[in-house]
Amino acid sequence: MLEVIQRVWETSGFYQAGGNWQNLVMIVVACVLLYLGIVKKFEPLLLVGIAFGTLLTNLPGAGVYHPELWAGAPENISYSKVLHEGGLLDILYIGVKTGIYPSLIFLGVGAMTDFGPLLSNPKSLFLGAAAQLGVYCAFLLALLLGFFGNEAASIGIIGGADGPTAIWLTNKLAPDLLGPIAIAAYSYMALIPLIQPPLMRLLTTKKEREIKMEQLRTVTKREKIIFPIVVTIFTVLLLPSVAPLLGMLMLGNLLKECGVTDRLSDTAQNALMNIVTIFLSISVGATTVGSNFLQIRTLCIIALGLLAFCFSTVGGLLLGKLMCWLTHGKINPLIGSAGVSAVPMAARVSQVEGQKANPSNFLLMHAMGPNVAGVIGSAVAAGFLLAAMQALGA
């Protein structure tokens, strides 16, 4: 009986925890993330799942995720071995590794997105493009700090403020950085109401923030149906690598706008989106194994992610100020900060700051144009970086 008790004790997580301080630290980190998601409501739909995945993968002896099964080049990974020897989270992680989850998330995002504000004011597309400035600034800074090109590209995409895109690109280029990049991306997306307003007030005058914009024109149903088809053809021909993300985004939007697939649109927006979000978040959390996560470069990634967000906000605001000057005060530069891909949070921040300067100001729909343009812009930026890194590695 004593031998049985001793064997049970030696196989318990309490016994194994003593020799691995990194796992204990990550358990604390997981609890902090759970607090931020549940109590502070920072991106709870994703952060709670990521935090719990972090908790499960770092509990000694749980055996739900085995990083050794995913080590090495992507072509050397044996999915049959994962299915036979892997734990629960190893199996769920296949959806991340193959790019299925981010693409399905984009399908749901497309079904929930109204491109009407962008179509009624096509100039918004330039603001969405300008707000990708942080992607390239963080990419260059990461190179200067000694990261390899593929790692720098994965870090840079945090500036697009688009979690699924960051996960998709990182999984392609630097899968060992998936945990810190995903946590940085979603954490900063949740902190947009804290990060953006100081920059908005610093770079714009009170007179600029008070500008009231004209009402947007009504967009026809035909325009909304044609738009996702044309965008898919053009962007995929230009950057074929972006087809999984942008193709699913535009398919979801077409399901919403065409008027004959309401049931499919509803499924993509709700049931499918919720299921994939659970699988994606817990799988990403599983990659935050203590021995891999607790490194100096993790702190560098978190710092670079913050700079990427700031530069992206600055890029949108500066182009917004230029467009304000060119149109003789018809465009409120605050909507430029909404060019990041965090829909609709960034647009709401523009609305709040505009109303603080002028209580009769209603910028939400005007800001939604750059906001949805940012979704397209971040996907295109990811496709460009992927194509560039593949070309350099060829």
Residue pairs with C-beta under 8 A, 6 or more apart in sequence:
9 15
11 61
12 61
13 59
13 60
13 61
13 62
16 60
16 61
17 23
17 24
17 60
20 60
20 290
20 291
21 290
22 58
22 290
22 291
22 293
22 294
23 58
23 59
23 60
23 289
23 290
24 290
25 290
25 294
26 54
26 58
26 288
26 289
26 290
26 293
26 294
27 55
27 58
27 59
29 54
29 288
29 293
30 51
30 52
30 54
30 55
30 58
30 285
31 51
31 55
33 47
33 50
33 51
33 54
33 183
34 48
34 51
34 52
34 55
36 42
36 47
36 51
36 187
36 190
37 43
37 44
37 47
37 48
37 51
38 44
38 48
42 187
42 190
42 191
43 186
43 187
43 189
43 190
45 277
45 281
46 163
46 186
46 277
46 280
46 281
47 186
47 187
47 190
47 281
48 281
49 277
49 278
49 280
49 281
49 282
49 284
49 285
50 182
50 183
50 186
50 281
50 282
50 284
50 285
50 288
51 285
52 282
52 285
53 89
53 281
53 282
53 283
53 284
53 285
53 286
53 288
54 179
54 285
54 286
54 288
55 285
56 62
56 64
56 65
56 89
56 282
56 285
56 286
57 64
57 65
57 89
57 285
57 286
57 287
57 288
57 289
58 288
58 289
58 290
62 87
63 87
64 87
64 88
64 89
64 90
64 286
65 86
65 87
65 89
65 90
65 93
65 286
65 287
65 289
66 85
66 86
66 87
66 90
67 287
67 289
67 292
69 77
69 78
69 81
69 82
69 85
69 86
69 90
70 77
70 82
70 90
70 93
70 97
70 175
74 97
74 175
77 97
79 94
82 90
82 91
82 94
83 91
89 282
89 283
89 286
90 286
92 279
92 282
92 283
92 286
93 283
93 286
93 287
94 100
95 101
95 276
95 279
95 280
95 283
96 102
96 167
96 171
96 178
96 280
96 283
96 284
97 171
97 175
99 168
99 171
99 172
99 244
101 164
101 167
101 276
101 279
101 280
101 283
102 164
102 165
102 167
102 168
102 171
102 244
102 245
102 280
103 168
103 244
103 245
103 247
103 248
104 248
104 272
104 273
104 276
105 164
105 273
105 276
105 277
105 280
106 164
106 245
106 246
106 248
106 249
106 252
106 379
107 248
107 249
107 251
107 252
107 268
107 272
108 252
108 268
108 269
108 272
108 273
108 276
109 164
109 249
109 252
109 343
109 375
110 228
110 248
110 249
110 250
110 251
110 252
110 253
110 254
110 255
110 256
110 268
111 252
111 253
111 255
111 256
111 265
111 268
111 269
111 273
112 252
112 256
112 269
112 273
113 249
113 252
113 253
113 256
113 343
113 372
113 375
114 368
114 372
115 224
115 227
115 228
115 253
115 372
116 216
116 219
116 224
117 124
117 216
117 365
117 366
117 368
117 369
117 372
118 124
118 125
118 368
118 369
118 370
118 372
118 373
119 219
119 223
119 224
119 227
120 216
120 217
120 218
120 219
120 369
121 216
121 366
121 369
123 323
123 331
124 335
124 369
124 370
124 373
125 373
125 376
126 319
126 323
127 316
127 319
127 320
127 323
127 335
127 336
127 338
127 339
127 369
127 370
127 373
128 316
128 339
128 370
128 371
128 372
128 373
128 374
128 375
128 376
128 377
129 339
129 373
129 377
130 315
130 316
130 318
130 319
130 336
130 339
131 312
131 313
131 315
131 316
131 336
131 337
131 338
131 339
131 340
131 370
131 374
131 377
132 159
132 160
132 312
132 315
132 339
132 374
132 377
132 378
132 381
133 159
133 311
133 312
133 314
133 315
133 316
134 156
134 158
134 159
134 160
134 307
134 308
134 309
134 310
134 311
134 312
134 313
134 314
134 315
134 340
135 156
135 157
135 158
135 159
135 160
135 308
135 312
135 378
135 381
135 385
136 156
136 159
136 381
137 156
137 159
137 307
137 308
137 311
138 152
138 155
138 156
138 158
138 159
138 304
138 305
138 307
138 308
138 311
139 152
139 153
139 155
139 156
139 385
140 152
141 304
141 307
142 151
142 152
142 155
142 156
142 300
142 304
143 149
143 152
145 300
145 304
147 155
147 297
147 300
148 174
149 389
149 392
150 173
150 174
150 389
150 393
151 173
151 174
151 177
153 169
153 173
153 174
153 385
153 386
153 388
153 389
154 166
154 169
154 170
154 173
154 174
154 177
154 181
155 177
155 181
155 301
155 304
155 305
155 308
156 304
156 308
156 385
157 165
157 166
157 169
157 170
157 378
157 381
157 382
157 385
158 166
158 181
158 184
158 185
158 188
158 301
158 304
158 305
158 308
158 309
159 305
159 308
159 309
159 311
159 312
159 340
160 166
160 312
160 340
160 341
160 374
160 377
160 378
160 381
160 382
161 185
161 188
161 189
161 192
161 309
161 312
161 340
161 341
161 342
161 346
161 374
161 378
162 185
162 341
162 342
162 374
162 375
162 378
162 379
163 182
163 185
163 186
163 189
164 245
164 280
165 245
165 341
165 378
165 379
165 382
166 181
166 182
166 185
167 178
167 181
167 182
167 185
167 280
167 284
168 244
168 245
168 382
169 382
169 385
169 386
170 177
170 178
170 181
170 182
171 178
172 386
173 385
173 386
173 389
174 181
175 287
176 292
177 297
177 301
178 284
178 287
179 284
179 285
179 287
179 288
179 289
179 292
179 293
180 288
180 293
180 298
180 301
180 302
181 301
181 305
182 284
182 287
183 284
183 288
184 301
184 302
184 305
184 306
185 305
188 195
188 305
188 306
188 309
189 342
189 345
192 309
192 340
192 342
192 345
192 346
192 349
193 345
193 348
193 349
193 352
195 306
195 309
195 310
195 313
196 313
196 337
196 346
196 349
197 349
197 352
197 353
199 310
199 313
199 314
199 317
199 337
200 209
200 313
200 317
200 334
200 337
200 349
200 350
200 353
201 209
201 353
203 314
203 317
203 318
203 321
203 333
204 317
204 320
204 321
204 333
204 334
206 357
208 321
208 324
208 332
208 333
208 334
209 332
209 333
209 334
209 353
209 354
209 356
209 357
209 358
210 357
210 358
210 361
211 324
211 329
211 330
211 331
211 332
211 333
211 358
211 361
212 332
212 358
212 360
212 361
212 362
213 330
213 331
213 332
213 335
213 363
213 366
214 330
216 365
216 366
216 369
221 257
221 259
224 257
225 254
225 257
225 258
227 253
228 249
228 250
228 251
228 253
228 254
228 257
229 250
229 254
231 246
231 250
231 376
232 246
232 247
232 250
232 251
235 242
235 246
235 376
235 379
235 380
235 383
236 242
236 243
236 246
236 247
239 380
239 383
239 384
239 387
241 383
241 386
241 387
241 390
242 379
242 380
242 382
242 383
242 386
245 379
245 382
245 383
246 376
246 379
246 380
246 383
249 375
249 376
249 379
252 265
252 268
255 261
255 264
255 265
255 268
256 265
256 269
309 340
312 339
312 340
313 337
313 340
315 336
315 339
316 336
316 337
316 338
316 339
316 340
316 370
317 333
317 334
317 336
317 337
318 336
319 336
319 339
320 331
320 332
320 333
320 334
320 335
320 336
320 337
321 333
321 336
323 331
323 333
323 336
324 330
324 331
324 332
324 333
332 354
332 361
332 363
332 366
334 350
334 353
334 354
334 363
334 367
335 347
335 350
335 363
335 366
335 367
335 369
335 370
336 370
337 346
337 349
337 350
338 346
338 347
338 349
338 350
338 367
338 368
338 370
338 371
338 374
339 346
339 370
339 371
339 373
339 374
339 377
340 346
340 371
340 374
340 378
341 371
341 374
341 375
341 377
341 378
342 371
342 374
343 368
343 371
343 372
343 374
343 375
344 364
344 368
344 371
346 367
346 371
346 374
347 364
347 367
347 368
347 370
347 371
348 364
348 367
350 363
350 364
350 367
351 362
351 363
351 364
351 367
354 361
354 362
354 363
355 361
355 362
355 363
